[in-house]
Amino acid sequence: MITVQFAAIWVAWLLAGGSPGPATMGIAGTAMSAGRTSALAFALGILAGSASWGIAAALGLSAIMLANAWIFEMIRYAGALYLGWLALKALRRAASPQGAAMGTPFSGSGRTLFMKGAAIHITNPKAILSWGSIYAIVAPPDATPAMLFGYFALLYAGSILIFIGYALLFSSAKVVRAYARAQRWFDLAFAGFFGFASFKILTARLQ
């Protein structure tokens, strides 16, 4: 199950999850404004929302892909287009004189922050697209539920690294200053990687 191709896709999953978006910018803003504990509560809520979409996608796709190979292909191409869209967003941020905002702060108790984080991810249509397309890319059309849940565990581990990592890193003033200085270069790197990954998915020949 763990091949060189999957390892490359897993890295792409990390980069996609770590690129600026509602979840990561929410965690970063909360960490900078309210501290590490609040950011961790918010990140755990996002992880709960991510798990709900990941499990739903695994349960649904295991049956859908077995019965309809064309749906498998549609999801794969949707994933490629999504990566291309991320590449364009990264290029726009890199070209912007002001750069992207450093974060979106959220406030409240630990429970409130958890619920806000979960709501952001559950109501974000990109989350289900991300899970659905990544399964379609890494799993064969005849993938069993056990295989899909194995992929879920590995991909979800990557999400934990990203979201908890953001909460820990952006609660450090030194990390925030370093990221602000190198943000344009990060965006250029994201754009190149997402563009290349999108091209490879679109041109891949699947068995």
KAKA-V713171 format. One record per backbone hydrogen bond with DSSP energy under -0.5 kcal/mol. CO is the residue of the C=O (numbers start at 0). NH is the residue of the N-H. E is the energy in kcal/mol with one decimal. If there is no record, write none. Layout:
# KAKA-V713171
CO NH E
CO NH E
This chain:
# KAKA-V713171
0 2 -1.0
2 6 -2.5
3 7 -2.0
4 8 -2.2
5 9 -2.8
6 10 -1.9
7 11 -2.1
8 12 -2.5
9 13 -2.1
10 14 -2.5
11 15 -2.8
12 16 -2.5
13 17 -2.2
14 18 -1.1
20 24 -2.7
21 25 -1.4
22 26 -2.4
23 27 -2.7
24 28 -2.6
24 103 -2.7
25 29 -2.2
26 30 -2.6
27 31 -2.3
28 32 -1.9
29 33 -3.1
29 34 -0.7
30 34 -1.0
34 38 -1.9
35 39 -2.5
36 40 -2.0
37 41 -2.2
38 42 -2.6
39 43 -2.5
40 44 -1.6
41 45 -1.9
42 46 -2.4
43 47 -2.0
44 48 -2.2
45 49 -2.6
46 50 -2.4
47 51 -1.8
48 52 -1.8
49 53 -2.6
50 54 -2.7
51 55 -2.0
52 56 -2.6
53 57 -2.1
54 58 -2.6
55 59 -2.4
56 60 -3.1
57 61 -1.7
58 62 -0.7
59 62 -0.6
59 63 -2.4
60 64 -2.8
61 65 -0.5
62 66 -1.4
63 67 -2.4
67 70 -0.7
67 71 -1.2
68 72 -1.8
69 73 -2.2
70 74 -2.5
71 75 -2.0
72 76 -2.4
73 77 -2.2
74 78 -2.2
75 79 -1.8
76 80 -2.4
77 81 -2.2
78 82 -2.1
79 83 -2.0
80 84 -2.3
81 85 -2.2
82 86 -2.0
83 87 -2.1
84 88 -2.3
85 89 -2.4
86 90 -2.2
87 91 -2.3
88 92 -2.2
89 93 -2.4
90 94 -2.1
91 95 -1.0
102 104 -0.5
108 112 -2.9
109 113 -2.1
110 114 -2.3
111 115 -2.4
112 116 -2.5
113 117 -2.4
114 118 -2.4
115 119 -2.2
116 120 -1.6
117 121 -2.6
118 122 -2.1
120 123 -0.7
122 124 -0.8
123 126 -1.6
123 127 -0.7
124 128 -1.5
125 129 -2.5
126 130 -2.3
127 131 -2.7
128 132 -2.7
129 133 -2.2
130 134 -2.0
131 135 -1.8
132 136 -1.6
133 137 -2.4
134 138 -2.5
139 142 -1.8
143 147 -2.3
144 148 -2.5
145 149 -1.6
146 150 -2.1
147 151 -2.3
148 152 -2.1
149 153 -1.7
150 154 -2.9
151 155 -3.1
152 156 -1.6
153 157 -1.3
154 158 -1.8
155 159 -2.3
156 160 -2.0
157 161 -2.1
158 162 -2.8
159 163 -2.1
159 164 -0.6
160 164 -1.4
161 165 -2.4
162 166 -1.7
163 167 -2.1
164 168 -3.2
165 169 -2.5
167 170 -0.6
168 171 -1.8
170 172 -0.5
171 175 -1.9
172 176 -2.1
173 177 -2.2
174 178 -2.7
175 179 -2.2
176 180 -1.7
177 181 -1.7
178 182 -0.8
181 185 -2.1
182 186 -2.4
183 187 -2.1
184 188 -2.2
185 189 -2.7
186 190 -2.5
187 191 -2.2
188 192 -2.4
189 193 -2.9
190 194 -2.2
191 195 -2.1
192 196 -2.6
193 197 -2.4
194 198 -2.1
195 199 -2.4
196 200 -2.1
197 201 -2.3
198 202 -1.8
199 203 -0.8
200 203 -0.5
203 205 -0.7
